[in-house]
């Protein structure tokens, strides 16, 4: 192949790769600017979380073994994964995670840590009150939604379900997610987080789950980037004028 023809093909390839990659590089730059200039505490809503007083150490608690025996009367308990002491509306409760089989079918049981009485999952009213107590700002509630499933683009994706989504009428449009079976607040989501999440999707080029940085599209663009750089260097050396001899 003649040098001129080869040079034209390299230049055309470099030009089109530059346009395609340039758009993505622009999106990466916009996302990077937002990430570096954002306060992550504000993105995660940490500044909106109210201080919850811990449980006093002088409290009398029921032995968890007694509660496990109660659970066995109504369900099969072969494996224990976790036992936690939590607060539900200023009262201590055990949060017990168990299962019949080792690798699947995990269940959660809440029980009063002072009396040992088993209790069901949170009601809508209880979840709403918990969200109010955990949200630092004084704002009315705009909406309440009960979630039993989410998709890959939902802001509460891959989090414990079912859950109540309590949205407050606040400039930040904050939603507090309370897992009904766990009895606790899981996530705060506000407008800053939503912008961050959208830009993160563009940054990782994962348009399905948004968090997979090993997807094939991102890998392909990385390879195209290397090809663009190599073609640019090739054009640089091919287009150099030969030195004139005296």
C-alpha positions in Angstrom: 0.0 0.0 0.0 1.3 3.4 -1.0 2.3 5.8 1.8 -0.3 8.4 0.8 -3.2 5.9 0.8 -2.1 4.4 4.1 -1.8 7.9 5.6 -5.3 8.8 4.5 -6.9 5.7 6.0 -5.1 6.3 9.3 -6.2 9.9 9.3 -9.9 8.9 8.6 -9.8 6.3 11.3 -8.2 8.7 13.8 -10.8 11.4 13.0 -13.8 9.2 13.5 -12.4 7.6 16.7 -11.6 11.1 17.9 -15.2 12.2 17.5 -16.7 9.2 19.2 -14.2 9.1 22.0 -14.3 12.9 22.4 -18.0 12.8 23.4 -17.3 10.1 26.0 -14.2 12.0 27.2 -16.3 15.1 27.6 -18.9 13.1 29.8 -16.0 11.7 31.8 -14.7 15.2 32.4 -18.1 16.5 33.5 -18.5 13.6 35.8 -15.0 14.0 37.2 -15.6 17.7 37.9 -18.8 17.0 39.8 -17.3 14.1 41.8 -14.2 16.1 42.8 -16.2 19.3 43.7 -19.0 17.5 45.7 -19.1 17.0 49.4 -19.8 13.3 49.8 -21.5 13.8 53.2 -24.0 16.0 51.4 -24.4 13.4 48.5 -25.0 10.6 51.0 -27.3 12.8 53.1 -25.2 12.5 56.3 -25.8 16.1 57.1 -29.5 15.5 57.2 -29.4 12.5 59.6 -30.6 13.3 63.1 -28.6 12.2 66.2 -30.1 9.1 67.8 -29.2 8.6 71.4 -27.6 5.1 72.0 -29.2 2.6 74.4 -28.0 2.9 78.0 -25.7 0.1 79.2 -27.7 -0.4 82.4 -30.6 -1.9 80.6 -31.8 -5.5 81.4 -31.9 -7.6 78.2 -33.5 -11.0 77.5 -31.1 -13.8 76.6 -31.2 -14.2 72.8 -31.3 -17.9 73.2 -34.8 -17.7 74.7 -36.0 -15.8 71.6 -34.4 -18.3 69.3 -36.4 -21.0 71.0 -39.6 -19.0 70.4 -38.7 -18.7 66.7 -38.1 -22.5 66.5 -41.7 -23.1 67.6 -43.0 -21.5 64.4 -40.2 -22.0 61.9 -37.0 -24.1 61.2 -33.9 -22.5 62.5 -30.7 -24.4 61.5 -28.3 -21.5 61.0 -27.8 -18.1 62.6 -26.2 -15.4 60.6 -26.5 -12.3 62.8 -28.0 -11.0 66.0 -28.1 -7.3 66.5 -29.4 -4.9 69.1 -31.3 -2.0 67.4 -33.7 0.7 68.3 -37.2 1.0 67.1 -38.8 4.3 68.2 -36.5 4.5 71.3 -37.1 0.9 72.4 -34.5 -1.9 72.2 -35.1 -4.8 69.8 -33.2 -7.8 68.7 -32.8 -8.2 64.9 -32.1 -11.9 64.3 -31.1 -13.3 60.9 -31.5 -17.0 60.4 -32.2 -19.7 57.9 -33.2 -23.3 57.4 -30.5 -23.9 54.7 -27.0 -22.6 54.9 -26.7 -20.7 51.6 -30.3 -19.5 51.0 -33.6 -18.6 52.4 -32.4 -16.0 55.0 -35.2 -14.7 57.2 -35.3 -11.9 59.8 -37.2 -11.8 63.1 -37.6 -8.8 65.3 -38.1 -9.3 69.1 -38.4 -7.0 72.0 -35.0 -7.1 73.8 -36.6 -6.4 77.2 -39.5 -8.8 77.1 -38.5 -11.3 74.5 -41.8 -10.9 72.6 -41.6 -11.5 68.9 -43.0 -8.7 66.7 -43.9 -8.4 63.0 -42.4 -6.2 60.4 -42.8 -2.4 60.7 -46.2 -1.0 59.8 -46.6 2.1 57.5 -47.2 4.3 60.5 -44.1 3.0 62.4 -41.8 3.4 59.3 -43.1 6.9 58.8 -42.3 7.8 62.4 -38.9 6.3 62.2 -38.2 8.3 59.0 -39.3 11.5 60.8 -37.1 10.9 63.8 -34.0 10.2 61.6 -34.5 13.2 59.2 -32.9 16.2 60.8 -34.9 18.8 59.0 -38.4 19.8 59.9 -40.4 19.2 56.7 -43.8 17.7 55.9 -44.1 14.3 54.2 -44.8 14.5 50.5 -45.3 10.8 49.7 -45.0 7.3 51.1 -44.4 4.2 48.9 -44.1 0.6 49.8 -41.5 -1.2 47.7 -41.4 -4.9 47.2 -39.0 -4.9 44.2 -36.7 -2.5 42.3 -35.0 -2.4 39.0 -31.3 -1.7 38.1 -32.0 2.0 37.7 -33.9 2.6 41.0 -32.1 4.7 43.5 -32.7 2.0 46.2 -31.4 -0.8 44.0 -29.7 -3.9 45.7 -31.0 -2.9 49.1 -33.1 -4.8 51.6 -36.8 -5.3 50.6 -39.6 -4.8 51.3 -39.1 -1.2 52.3 -41.0 2.1 52.8 -39.9 5.1 50.8 -40.8 8.2 52.7 -40.2 11.4 50.7 -40.1 14.8 52.4 -41.3 18.1 51.0 -37.9 19.7 51.3 -35.7 21.6 48.8 -33.4 18.6 48.6 -36.3 16.3 47.8 -34.9 13.7 50.2 -36.3 10.2 50.4 -35.7 8.1 53.5 -35.8 4.3 52.9 -36.8 2.2 55.9 -36.6 -1.6 55.6 -39.8 -3.0 57.2 -38.4 -6.4 58.2 -35.1 -5.0 59.5 -36.8 -2.2 61.3 -34.1 0.3 60.4 -33.3 3.2 58.1 -31.2 2.0 55.1 -30.6 4.9 52.8 -31.0 8.7 52.4 -31.4 9.8 48.8 -31.5 13.5 47.7 -31.1 15.5 44.5 -27.3 15.7 44.8 -27.1 11.9 45.1 -29.4 11.5 42.0 -27.1 13.8 39.9 -24.1 11.9 41.2 -25.7 8.6 40.4 -26.6 9.7 36.8 -23.1 11.0 36.1 -21.6 7.8 37.7 -23.6 5.8 35.2 -22.1 7.8 32.3 -18.7 7.5 33.9 -18.7 3.7 34.2 -20.7 3.3 31.0 -22.8 0.7 32.8 -26.4 1.5 31.7 -27.9 -1.6 33.3 -26.8 -1.8 36.9 -24.7 1.4 36.9 -22.0 0.0 39.2 -20.2 -2.5 37.0 -16.8 -1.0 36.1 -15.8 -4.2 34.2 -18.5 -4.1 31.5 -17.5 -4.7 27.9 -18.5 -1.3 26.7 -16.1 0.4 29.0 -13.4 -2.1 28.0 -14.1 -1.5 24.3 -13.8 2.3 24.7 -10.5 1.8 26.6 -9.1 -0.2 23.6 -10.5 2.5 21.2 -8.7 5.1 23.2 -5.3 3.3 22.8 -6.0 2.9 19.1 -6.7 6.6 18.8 -3.4 7.5 20.6 -1.4 5.1 18.4 -3.0 6.4 15.2 -2.2 9.9 16.3 1.5 9.1 16.9 1.5 7.3 13.5 0.2 10.3 11.7 2.7 12.5 13.5 5.6 10.6 12.2 4.2 9.9 8.7 3.4 13.6 8.1 6.8 14.9 9.1 8.6 16.6 6.2 11.9 15.0 5.4 14.9 17.2 6.3 16.4 19.1 3.3 20.0 18.4 2.6 22.3 21.2 1.8 
